[in-house]
Amino acid sequence: LGLLPMASGSTPADDARAADAAFAARAAEVGHHAAFIEYLADDAVLFRPEAVRGQEWLATHEPAGGRLEWAPAAAATGCTAALAVTTGPWRYSNGEGGEPVAGHYLSLWQLDAQSQWRVVLDHGIDHAGAVPADQLQATFARLWPGAGEGKCTGRGDLDGLAEAEGRLNEQVARRGLLPALQRVASENALAYRDDVPPGPLAGLRPEADAAFGPGTLARTVGTVFEPGTDLAVTHGILQSPDGSQRSLFVRVWNREGRRWQIAIDMRTPLPAP
């Protein structure tokens, strides 16, 4: 299938990045639809545009006629090395012609029982810009400095993550999306938004999330978590105060000591209700 087990002598982040590169190479060989079927975990989540069970969706939809290409630019794992996150640029060329579209993706990986990396969540943003790969990798390394060393501090329990997620959703309703995120964001947190390359959450322009001010409803739909780790992902739906706009969110969390923080926040628009 082209799946890669963990390699001796490399770091877990190296292995996750290599698995992502092999996934991309497989897509070039057999088409991205078939490659996703090979690499997705049985319970993997895709967004079409809301969350769906990836394998079920792929089994019931015809392959798209275009060509999807991507290349991992950065990877990091949690302290237990059971979960990894990768990112990089993607490009889609329509098989019927027309201008290609591009952006950055974010994939969450999990080691299976055979010590092979499988995709458990995948999403992306559309934009025309570029980000240096070394810049993204350096930020990932700062977000998870002890990645894969097995030296986990504090208690990475699901109850603590759920509590942090619930508090954040309450603050989104009280203060609005961006101020709420900034209160619980890591110093090196990244923002993923359509039309702009990934960049520091601290530098995100207020108008980017202006529609999601005080009164915004945030509803968490799913969580990907491994006990004891310092990396986790949640995803859900945002609705603007007047109910006219909806967005999907994907939040990547890291943990410092006993405190869960936002490491990466992705928001993409959904059709109006």
C-alpha positions in Angstrom: 0.0 0.0 0.0 3.0 2.3 0.3 2.4 2.9 4.1 5.5 3.6 6.0 6.3 2.2 9.4 8.4 4.1 11.9 12.1 4.1 10.8 15.0 3.4 13.1 17.4 6.3 13.6 14.8 9.0 12.7 12.6 11.1 14.9 8.9 10.5 15.1 8.3 13.8 13.3 10.7 12.7 10.6 8.6 9.5 10.2 5.3 11.4 10.0 6.7 13.8 7.4 8.0 10.9 5.4 4.6 9.2 5.6 3.0 12.4 4.3 5.5 12.6 1.4 4.8 8.9 0.6 1.1 9.7 0.6 1.6 12.5 -1.8 3.7 10.3 -4.1 1.1 7.6 -4.0 -1.6 10.2 -5.0 0.6 11.1 -8.0 0.8 7.4 -8.9 -2.8 6.2 -8.5 -4.8 9.4 -8.1 -5.7 11.2 -4.9 -9.1 9.5 -4.4 -7.5 6.0 -4.3 -4.5 7.2 -2.2 -6.9 8.7 0.4 -8.6 5.3 0.7 -5.3 3.7 1.4 -4.0 6.2 3.9 -7.1 7.2 5.8 -7.8 5.5 9.1 -11.2 3.7 9.4 -12.6 6.5 11.6 -10.8 9.4 9.8 -12.6 12.8 9.4 -12.8 14.8 6.2 -14.8 18.0 5.6 -17.2 18.1 2.7 -17.8 20.9 3.7 -18.9 19.7 7.2 -17.4 16.8 9.0 -17.9 13.4 7.4 -16.5 9.9 7.9 -13.8 9.9 5.3 -13.8 6.3 4.2 -17.6 6.2 3.9 -17.6 9.4 1.9 -14.9 8.2 -0.5 -16.8 4.9 -1.0 -20.0 6.7 -2.1 -18.5 9.4 -4.3 -16.9 9.2 -7.7 -13.3 10.4 -7.9 -12.8 14.0 -9.0 -11.3 14.4 -12.4 -8.6 16.9 -11.4 -5.1 16.4 -10.0 -4.3 17.1 -6.3 -0.7 17.6 -5.4 0.9 18.5 -2.1 4.2 18.4 -0.2 4.8 18.4 3.5 6.7 21.4 4.8 6.5 20.8 8.5 5.7 18.1 11.0 5.5 17.6 14.7 4.4 14.9 17.1 3.1 15.0 20.6 5.3 13.9 23.5 4.1 10.3 23.3 4.7 10.1 19.5 1.2 8.6 19.0 -0.2 11.6 17.2 1.4 13.9 14.6 0.4 17.0 12.6 1.8 17.8 9.2 1.3 20.8 6.9 2.4 22.1 3.6 1.3 23.6 0.3 -1.3 22.0 -2.0 -2.4 22.6 -5.5 -5.5 21.3 -7.4 -5.6 21.3 -11.2 -9.0 20.8 -12.8 -9.1 18.0 -15.4 -11.4 20.1 -17.6 -9.1 23.1 -17.6 -9.4 26.4 -15.8 -7.1 28.1 -13.3 -5.7 25.8 -10.6 -6.4 26.5 -7.0 -3.9 26.3 -4.1 -3.4 26.7 -0.4 -2.1 25.0 2.7 -3.4 21.8 4.3 -3.3 20.5 7.8 -3.3 16.7 8.5 -3.5 14.8 11.7 -1.9 11.4 11.8 -2.1 8.5 14.3 0.0 5.4 14.7 -2.0 2.3 14.2 -1.4 -1.2 15.8 1.2 -2.0 13.2 3.1 1.2 13.9 2.1 2.8 10.6 1.0 6.3 10.3 -2.6 6.8 9.2 -4.5 10.1 8.5 -7.2 10.7 11.1 -8.2 14.2 10.0 -7.5 16.4 7.0 -8.5 19.9 6.0 -7.1 23.0 4.3 -7.4 26.6 3.3 -7.3 28.3 -0.1 -4.9 31.1 -0.8 -2.4 32.3 -3.4 0.6 33.1 -1.2 3.6 31.1 0.0 5.2 30.4 3.3 8.9 29.3 3.6 9.0 25.6 4.7 11.8 26.3 7.2 9.6 29.0 8.8 6.7 26.6 9.4 9.0 23.8 10.7 10.7 26.2 13.1 7.2 27.2 14.5 6.1 23.6 14.8 9.3 22.8 16.7 8.6 25.7 19.2 5.0 24.5 19.7 6.1 20.9 20.5 9.7 21.2 21.7 9.8 17.8 23.4 8.0 16.0 20.5 8.4 12.2 20.6 10.7 12.1 23.6 8.2 10.4 25.8 8.8 13.0 28.5 5.3 14.2 29.0 4.6 16.7 31.8 1.3 17.2 33.6 -1.7 15.0 32.9 -2.9 15.0 29.4 -6.4 13.8 30.2 -9.5 14.1 28.1 -11.5 15.8 30.9 -8.9 18.6 31.0 -9.1 19.1 27.2 -12.9 19.1 27.3 -12.8 21.7 30.0 -10.4 23.9 28.1 -12.6 23.5 24.9 -15.8 24.4 26.8 -14.2 27.5 28.4 -13.0 28.6 25.0 -16.5 28.2 23.5 -17.9 30.2 26.3 -15.4 33.0 25.8 -16.1 33.0 22.0 -19.8 33.8 22.9 -18.8 36.4 25.4 -15.9 38.2 23.7 -15.9 37.1 20.1 -13.7 34.6 18.2 -10.4 36.4 17.9 -10.2 37.8 21.5 -11.2 34.5 22.9 -8.5 32.6 20.9 -5.8 35.1 21.9 -6.6 34.5 25.6 -5.7 30.8 25.3 -3.2 30.8 22.5 0.4 29.7 22.7 2.9 32.4 22.1 3.8 30.7 18.8 0.2 29.9 17.7 -0.7 29.9 14.0 -3.8 31.0 12.2 -5.1 29.3 9.1 -7.6 31.4 7.2 -8.7 31.5 3.5 -7.1 34.1 1.2 -4.0 34.5 3.4 -1.0 32.2 4.0 -0.7 30.6 7.5 0.8 33.0 9.9 1.0 34.0 13.6 -2.3 34.1 15.4 -1.1 37.2 17.3 -0.7 39.0 14.0 -4.2 38.1 12.6 -6.0 41.2 11.5 -9.2 41.8 13.5 -11.3 42.2 10.4 -10.5 38.6 9.4 -12.9 37.3 12.0 -15.0 40.4 12.4 -18.3 38.6 11.6 -17.8 36.3 14.6 -17.9 38.9 17.4 -19.6 38.7 20.8 -22.7 36.5 20.7 -21.0 33.9 18.3 -22.1 30.4 18.9 -19.3 27.8 18.9 -20.3 24.1 18.9 -17.7 21.3 19.2 -18.5 18.3 17.0 -15.5 16.0 17.4 -12.2 15.4 19.2 -9.0 13.4 18.4 -7.0 12.6 21.5 -4.5 10.1 23.0 -4.2 9.7 26.8 -1.1 11.4 28.2 -0.1 13.3 25.2 0.4 17.1 24.7 -1.2 17.3 21.2 -4.9 17.0 20.4 -7.4 18.3 17.9 -11.0 19.5 18.1 -13.4 20.5 15.4 -16.8 22.1 15.2 -19.1 24.8 13.9 -19.2 28.6 14.4 -22.3 30.7 13.8 -22.3 34.5 13.7 -24.4 36.4 16.2 -27.0 37.3 13.6 -27.1 33.8 12.3 -26.2 34.8 8.7 -22.7 33.2 8.6 -21.3 29.9 9.5 -17.7 28.5 9.6 -16.0 25.3 10.3 -13.2 25.3 12.9 -10.3 23.0 13.5 -8.2 23.6 16.6 -4.9 22.0 17.3 -4.0 22.1 21.0 -0.7 21.7 22.8 -0.2 21.4 26.5 2.4 23.2 28.7 2.4 21.6 32.1 -1.3 21.3 33.0 -2.6 24.0 30.7 -4.0 23.3 27.3 -3.3 26.1 24.7 -4.3 26.7 21.1 -1.4 25.9 18.8 -3.2 26.2 15.5 -6.6 27.6 14.7 -8.1 27.0 11.3 -11.4 28.5 10.1 -13.1 27.9 6.8 -16.5 29.2 5.6 -19.6 27.0 5.4 -22.7 27.6 3.3 -25.2 30.0 4.8 -27.9 28.3 7.0 
